[in-house]
Amino acid sequence: MLLCTVRDCHLPLVREARRVVCERGHSFDVARSGYMNLLQPQERRSKNPGDTPAAVAARRRLHDRGITAPLLNGIEAMLKASAEDVVLDAGCGDGFYLGSLAERCGFDAHGIDISIPAIDAAARRYPQCEWIVGNADRFLPYEDASFTRVMSITARRNAPEFKRVLKPGGLLLIAIPSPNDLIELRGSGRDRQERTIQEFPEGFELLEQSRVETTAELDAAGMDDVLHAIYRPMRAEPVAAGNVTFSLDLLLFQA
Ligand SMILES: [Zn+2]
């Protein structure tokens, strides 16, 4: 199901013991933690693209406190996935949403993200899922019609590629920060729903829209994790405890 990411190649990759290889001999190693790095050197915007280890660790601690459980539950309710589904999370970060849902629903789970530290953490935490380092903005390294569900949780979106890898009738779940997300820290945000819907003009039908929201009372360490997770590590003054709202607008499309 995986495709070679060498430009203009895109042949199927065959799994060997410690690597995957295409017919033209392009090969990619399987990391010790089990993920595959399919990122091409020219696709790296920087030497270490994507989330940093500090941001990945901060997000994981927030997930482990259970703060994001209401968001996970809302996504689960909208995705309506079962053990028969094959699910892709494009821009999956540390794999919390995909890995947790795969544990609950038993589906065949595939995650891709450009950050090596994020995918390495995902592979260690959720070894039952397949984890790929790659540039999902450019090319999703999967055969056409591979998935019954695709999700994009506060990640960049690639409408033509989502369409290509979804089976006809498959579902696409998009989560975007709502105007209330982190409102205590950055004030009221923009409502991105209409603009996001406009990104999927052809081949997608909007089925459902909903908002999931939770407010957590965080101690100073928790607050510090939130700031690291959003790349706003501390200013001069010490971090104070406080309330933080996490809020997502969910859009469900059918291909
Ligand atoms: Zn190739």
Residues whose N, C-alpha, C, O or C-beta is under 5 A from the ligand:
A	BS01	ZN	C4 V6 C9 H10 L11 C22 R24 H26
